[in-house]
């Protein structure tokens, strides 16, 4: 998730309460169970929601598109050159998403928005 988060060592706060009241949306940073290894968690950004047409790999010369199926999300890392994400494992079921990240708590606390705005410092 570089540059938003470090590759290792960051502690983030995430919540799942708002998922009951509002839908997850494009730009949200989420924690999910890895589709490749259910014993691990991944932190990725939502690029597409159900019904969205997304480019499978925007850094590829041969661009292909997919429509995100109902109940699924297209997730990518912020560092596209070095991320295992929906480009590898396809659309992710909403049932695997545990919650929306709202802050990096350690080592340098920051509020985390939807990725469509600048990250702001605590304080």
Rosetta silent file (secondary structure, phi, psi, omega in degrees, C-alpha in Angstrom):
SEQUENCE: XXXXXXXXXXXXXXXXXXXXXXXXXXXXXXXXXXXXXXXXXXXXXXXXXXXXXXXXXXXXXXXXXXXXXXXXXXXXXXXXXXXXXXXXXXXXXXXXXXXXXXXXXXXXXXXXXXXXXXXXXXX
SCORE:     score description
SCORE:     0.000 S_00000001
   1 L     0.000   18.646  173.746    0.000    0.000    0.000 S_00000001
   2 L   -57.334  140.514    2.566    2.950    2.308   -0.536 S_00000001
   3 L   -91.796   -2.286 -177.403    2.873    5.289   -0.323 S_00000001
   4 L   -63.882  -45.133  178.808   -0.255    5.364    1.892 S_00000001
   5 L  -128.659  155.827  174.858    1.080    2.712    4.273 S_00000001
   6 L   -72.501  162.080 -178.583    4.489    1.152    4.793 S_00000001
   7 L   -65.747  -34.410  177.936    5.064   -2.388    3.541 S_00000001
   8 L  -144.587  157.511  170.850    5.313   -3.742    7.094 S_00000001
   9 L    92.855  -16.521  179.589    4.938   -2.542   10.650 S_00000001
  10 L   -74.160  142.211  172.927    2.064   -0.089   10.340 S_00000001
  11 E  -111.195  124.929 -178.341   -0.830   -0.494   12.736 S_00000001
  12 E  -115.460  154.900  171.824   -4.143    0.717   11.332 S_00000001
  13 E  -102.254  131.954  175.141   -7.550    1.263   12.831 S_00000001
  14 E  -135.380  155.815 -178.491  -10.488   -0.101   10.887 S_00000001
  15 E  -135.520  152.505  178.342  -14.161   -0.325   11.609 S_00000001
  16 L  -116.759   -0.423 -177.847  -17.038   -2.342   10.284 S_00000001
  17 L   -63.174  -44.681 -176.278  -19.931   -0.443   11.855 S_00000001
  18 H   -67.122  -19.888  176.757  -20.470    1.947    8.945 S_00000001
  19 H   -61.431  -25.930  178.505  -20.802   -0.977    6.562 S_00000001
  20 H   -77.276  -22.513 -175.076  -24.157   -1.560    8.228 S_00000001
  21 H  -111.126  -26.338  179.250  -25.230    2.039    7.572 S_00000001
  22 L  -142.119  149.829 -178.509  -23.411    3.056    4.396 S_00000001
  23 L   -74.868  148.331  169.283  -21.983    1.211    1.440 S_00000001
  24 L   -67.353  149.204 -173.626  -18.293    0.839    0.851 S_00000001
  25 L  -139.252  166.883  176.891  -17.315    3.010   -2.091 S_00000001
  26 L   -52.861  132.807  179.507  -14.600    3.671   -4.620 S_00000001
  27 L    98.427  -21.046  179.871  -11.500    5.027   -2.931 S_00000001
  28 L   -65.798  140.238  173.778  -12.130    3.414    0.461 S_00000001
  29 E   -93.946  127.992 -174.642   -9.163    1.609    1.999 S_00000001
  30 E  -129.242  157.160  170.349  -10.294   -1.746    3.408 S_00000001
  31 E  -105.183  131.036 -177.793   -8.999   -4.726    5.367 S_00000001
  32 E  -139.101  158.326  170.988  -10.050   -8.054    3.875 S_00000001
  33 E   -72.794  132.194 -178.103   -9.364  -11.748    4.233 S_00000001
  34 L   -62.816  127.075  175.805   -6.914  -12.702    1.484 S_00000001
  35 L   -66.130  -20.561 -179.316   -8.652  -14.584   -1.339 S_00000001
  36 L   -90.680  -26.909 -177.844   -5.374  -16.472   -1.873 S_00000001
  37 L  -148.994   94.460 -175.411   -4.670  -17.360    1.775 S_00000001
  38 L   -60.236   -9.470  177.258   -7.601  -17.133    4.212 S_00000001
  39 L   -85.605   -3.646 -178.008   -5.185  -17.155    7.159 S_00000001
  40 L  -119.596  155.388  175.037   -3.883  -13.718    6.115 S_00000001
  41 E  -107.080  149.559  174.625   -5.341  -10.224    5.915 S_00000001
  42 E  -124.136  153.478  176.100   -4.760   -7.738    3.107 S_00000001
  43 E  -120.549  114.517 -174.510   -5.150   -3.973    3.047 S_00000001
  44 E  -139.049  164.995  178.661   -6.298   -2.685   -0.364 S_00000001
  45 E  -101.803  138.827  176.981   -8.149    0.221   -1.965 S_00000001
  46 E   -76.145  120.893  178.380  -11.568   -0.210   -3.595 S_00000001
  47 E  -102.952  -27.996 -179.933  -11.260    0.701   -7.269 S_00000001
  48 E  -147.917  144.613  176.675  -14.622   -0.654   -8.391 S_00000001
  49 E  -113.729  172.227 -177.453  -17.950   -1.629   -6.852 S_00000001
  50 L   -48.234  128.655  178.988  -20.710   -3.864   -8.224 S_00000001
  51 L    93.589  -16.377  178.872  -21.682   -2.770  -11.722 S_00000001
  52 L   -74.390  143.782  172.257  -18.534   -0.708  -12.360 S_00000001
  53 E   -97.202  118.607 -176.866  -16.478   -1.404  -15.475 S_00000001
  54 E  -121.416  151.368  174.889  -12.811   -1.458  -14.432 S_00000001
  55 E   -78.396  124.268 -176.767   -9.540   -1.897  -16.282 S_00000001
  56 L   -59.921  -45.316 -179.852   -8.057   -5.203  -15.153 S_00000001
  57 L  -143.107   94.243 -175.352   -4.478   -3.928  -15.347 S_00000001
  58 L   -66.122  -14.226  178.940   -4.068   -0.216  -16.127 S_00000001
  59 L   -96.229    0.438  177.841   -0.280   -0.534  -16.421 S_00000001
  60 L   -83.403  148.928  175.888   -0.502   -3.269  -19.072 S_00000001
  61 L   -71.268  -28.834 -178.671   -0.116   -2.446  -22.762 S_00000001
  62 L  -104.731   91.077 -174.655   -3.074   -4.723  -23.558 S_00000001
  63 L   -79.731  130.110  175.026   -5.933   -3.261  -21.570 S_00000001
  64 L  -123.845  154.037 -176.883   -8.890   -5.480  -20.777 S_00000001
  65 E  -123.784  154.244  177.774  -11.997   -4.549  -18.821 S_00000001
  66 E  -139.162  146.950  172.705  -14.327   -6.390  -16.472 S_00000001
  67 E   -96.105  125.335 -177.893  -17.668   -5.484  -14.929 S_00000001
  68 L   -66.890  124.621 -177.533  -17.590   -6.022  -11.161 S_00000001
  69 L   -72.139  161.800  178.236  -20.303   -8.584  -10.300 S_00000001
  70 L   -55.728  139.819  177.358  -23.002   -7.992   -7.661 S_00000001
  71 L    77.662    9.587 -176.688  -21.749   -8.351   -4.085 S_00000001
  72 E  -125.631  166.179  178.516  -18.098   -7.930   -5.127 S_00000001
  73 E  -136.515  149.722  173.244  -15.379   -5.274   -5.155 S_00000001
  74 E  -100.535  117.012 -174.995  -12.303   -4.666   -7.293 S_00000001
  75 E  -113.839  136.802  173.150   -9.362   -4.097   -4.928 S_00000001
  76 E  -136.896  159.425  171.914   -5.859   -2.886   -5.741 S_00000001
  77 L   -81.504  157.519  178.520   -2.805   -1.782   -3.848 S_00000001
  78 L   -70.325  -24.230  178.723   -1.695    1.829   -4.142 S_00000001
  79 L  -100.302   84.196 -173.027    1.670    0.637   -5.503 S_00000001
  80 H   -58.978  -28.798 -178.665    0.461   -1.025   -8.710 S_00000001
  81 H   -72.647  -14.597 -175.704    3.943   -2.135   -9.729 S_00000001
  82 H  -144.956   59.914 -177.568    4.322   -4.275   -6.598 S_00000001
  83 L  -144.043  133.590  170.475    0.909   -5.447   -5.425 S_00000001
  84 L   -96.546  118.403 -171.192   -0.964   -8.736   -5.409 S_00000001
  85 L  -154.666 -156.337 -177.425   -4.598   -7.718   -5.718 S_00000001
  86 H   -59.788  -20.613  175.499   -7.721   -8.130   -7.867 S_00000001
  87 H   -65.016  -24.081  177.728   -5.521   -8.082  -10.950 S_00000001
  88 H   -96.981  -48.644 -172.371   -4.329  -11.496   -9.700 S_00000001
  89 H  -105.835    4.071  175.164   -7.335  -12.918   -7.843 S_00000001
  90 L    79.692 -170.321 -179.859  -10.247  -11.141   -9.529 S_00000001
  91 L   -60.429  144.415 -176.641  -13.250   -9.461   -7.898 S_00000001
  92 E  -105.701  129.625  177.908  -13.423   -9.916   -4.118 S_00000001
  93 E   -61.893  138.542  177.075  -16.630  -10.999   -2.394 S_00000001
  94 H   -58.216  -24.669  178.612  -18.005   -8.439    0.054 S_00000001
  95 H   -66.688  -18.579  178.381  -18.080  -11.245    2.620 S_00000001
  96 H   -87.737  -13.083 -177.762  -14.271  -11.180    2.754 S_00000001
  97 E   -84.457  122.664 -177.085  -14.113   -7.476    3.608 S_00000001
  98 E   -88.916  -31.826 -179.706  -13.750   -6.945    7.353 S_00000001
  99 E   174.859  171.987 -179.568  -13.873   -3.167    7.500 S_00000001
 100 E   -95.135  131.265  177.880  -12.904    0.290    6.301 S_00000001
 101 E   -76.918  131.381  178.082   -9.540    1.733    7.406 S_00000001
 102 E  -113.712  -17.702 -178.432   -9.911    5.151    9.024 S_00000001
 103 E  -161.250  151.169  164.401   -6.405    5.811   10.365 S_00000001
 104 E   -92.601  122.096 -175.136   -2.814    4.715   10.571 S_00000001
 105 E   -92.084  -29.377 -178.750   -2.230    4.526   14.319 S_00000001
 106 E  -153.829  141.436   14.384    1.495    3.738   14.369 S_00000001
 107 L   -88.972  -27.483  178.595    4.310    4.647   13.675 S_00000001
 108 L  -122.717  102.124 -173.477    3.202    8.113   12.521 S_00000001
 109 L   -56.760  134.669  176.189   -0.535    8.598   13.115 S_00000001
 110 E  -148.882  142.893  168.914   -2.586    9.895   10.169 S_00000001
 111 E   -73.068  145.327  178.210   -6.253    9.986    9.283 S_00000001
 112 L  -121.231  121.619  179.296   -6.910    8.072    6.088 S_00000001
 113 L   -90.257 -147.098 -176.176   -9.641    9.261    3.765 S_00000001
 114 L   -92.273    9.835  178.819  -10.965    7.716    0.603 S_00000001
 115 L    81.643   -9.137  179.305   -7.752    8.105   -1.348 S_00000001
 116 L   -96.485    2.705  179.485   -9.317   10.775   -3.486 S_00000001
 117 L  -134.669  167.638  179.146   -8.060   13.451   -1.125 S_00000001
 118 L   -72.048  142.146  174.768   -4.765   14.231    0.548 S_00000001
 119 L   -72.276  133.638 -177.607   -3.913   12.318    3.725 S_00000001
 120 E  -111.180  149.244  179.248   -3.929   14.724    6.669 S_00000001
 121 E   -74.039  149.650  170.112   -1.879   14.611    9.865 S_00000001
 122 L   -61.702  153.536  171.814   -3.515   14.036   13.263 S_00000001
 123 L   104.859    0.000    0.000   -3.817   17.153   15.381 S_00000001
